[in-house]
Amino acid sequence: MKCTPWQADPVSKTLRAQFTEAYNTYTAFEVTYNAYLKAKAGKVEFRYRKDTRYKNYMNGEFKFAVNGKEVMSDYKPSTAVSDWEVYSHDLEGPGMVTLSWIYTKFSLQNKTE
């Protein structure tokens, strides 16, 4: 079984959830970042895009969590690689904050494709 986790692309300056060969099962890719906010408030903003196409059903969900609490979930299906989406979230400070980006999908082995 092969699973390629998130990888940094130095050319496009992006992180990418790769692929898995753990077929007929749900797979999750997660990146967590801890930061200390000196100010009373802050903001995190990022861009993302996804490819959730598989035949005629949705296959993939992108989530963002702050301190373990889910604040954004994108489960919309796409027929191709989607356009870049921008998401921003206000952060309370000062103090430590944990940011998590999670991509889950069902990996189906289809020998006819």
C-alpha positions as CSV (number, residue, x, y, z in Angstrom):
1,M,0.0,0.0,0.0
2,K,1.3,3.4,-0.9
3,C,0.2,6.7,0.5
4,T,1.8,10.0,-0.5
5,P,1.0,12.7,2.0
6,W,0.9,16.5,1.7
7,Q,3.9,17.8,-0.4
8,A,5.3,21.3,-0.9
9,D,5.6,22.5,-4.4
10,P,8.4,25.1,-4.5
11,V,7.5,26.3,-8.0
12,S,3.9,27.1,-7.3
13,K,4.5,27.7,-3.6
14,T,1.6,25.5,-2.6
15,L,1.0,22.4,-0.4
16,R,-0.7,19.5,-2.1
17,A,-2.6,16.5,-0.7
18,Q,-1.3,13.8,-3.0
19,F,-2.8,10.3,-3.4
20,T,-3.3,6.9,-1.8
21,E,-3.4,3.4,-3.0
22,A,-5.4,2.3,0.1
23,Y,-8.3,1.4,-2.1
24,N,-12.0,1.1,-1.1
25,T,-11.5,3.1,2.0
26,Y,-11.6,6.7,3.3
27,T,-8.3,8.5,3.5
28,A,-7.6,11.8,5.3
29,F,-4.7,14.2,4.7
30,E,-4.1,16.7,7.5
31,V,-1.7,19.6,8.0
32,T,-1.6,21.4,11.4
33,Y,0.2,24.6,12.2
34,N,0.6,26.2,15.6
35,A,1.2,29.9,15.9
36,Y,1.4,32.4,18.7
37,L,-0.6,35.7,18.3
38,K,0.9,38.6,20.1
39,A,-2.0,40.9,19.1
40,K,-5.5,40.8,20.5
41,A,-6.8,39.7,17.1
42,G,-5.6,38.4,13.8
43,K,-6.7,36.9,10.6
44,V,-5.7,33.8,8.6
45,E,-6.4,33.7,4.8
46,F,-5.6,31.0,2.3
47,R,-6.4,29.8,-1.2
48,Y,-7.4,26.3,-2.1
49,R,-8.7,24.2,-4.9
50,K,-9.7,20.6,-5.2
51,D,-10.6,17.9,-7.6
52,T,-13.5,15.8,-6.3
53,R,-14.6,14.3,-9.6
54,Y,-15.3,10.6,-9.8
55,K,-18.0,9.5,-12.2
56,N,-21.2,11.3,-11.1
57,Y,-20.8,11.7,-7.4
58,M,-18.9,13.8,-4.9
59,N,-15.7,12.3,-3.6
60,G,-13.7,14.6,-1.4
61,E,-14.2,17.2,1.4
62,F,-11.9,20.0,2.4
63,K,-12.1,21.3,5.9
64,F,-10.4,24.0,8.0
65,A,-10.4,24.0,11.8
66,V,-9.2,26.5,14.5
67,N,-8.2,25.0,17.9
68,G,-9.9,21.8,17.0
69,K,-13.2,23.4,16.0
70,E,-14.3,23.1,12.3
71,V,-15.0,26.6,10.9
72,M,-15.2,25.7,7.2
73,S,-16.2,22.7,5.1
74,D,-16.3,22.4,1.3
75,Y,-17.9,19.3,0.1
76,K,-19.2,20.6,-3.3
77,P,-18.6,18.3,-6.2
78,S,-16.6,19.4,-9.2
79,T,-16.4,18.1,-12.7
80,A,-12.8,19.2,-13.1
81,V,-10.1,20.7,-11.0
82,S,-11.9,23.7,-9.4
83,D,-10.8,27.3,-9.6
84,W,-8.9,28.7,-6.6
85,E,-11.2,29.6,-3.7
86,V,-10.2,32.2,-1.0
87,Y,-11.1,31.7,2.6
88,S,-10.4,34.0,5.5
89,H,-11.1,33.6,9.2
90,D,-10.7,36.1,12.1
91,L,-8.6,34.8,15.0
92,E,-8.8,35.8,18.7
93,G,-5.7,36.6,20.5
94,P,-3.3,36.9,22.2
95,G,-2.2,33.4,22.7
96,M,-1.5,30.1,20.9
97,V,-3.7,29.0,18.0
98,T,-3.8,25.7,16.2
99,L,-4.8,25.8,12.5
100,S,-5.7,22.5,10.7
101,W,-6.4,21.8,7.0
102,I,-8.0,18.4,6.3
103,Y,-8.8,16.8,3.0
104,T,-10.7,13.5,3.1
105,K,-11.8,11.3,0.2
106,F,-13.0,7.8,-0.6
107,S,-10.4,6.0,-2.7
108,L,-12.1,3.5,-5.0
109,Q,-10.1,1.1,-7.1
110,N,-11.6,0.9,-10.6
111,K,-9.7,-1.5,-12.9
112,T,-11.6,-0.3,-15.9
113,E,-10.2,3.2,-15.9
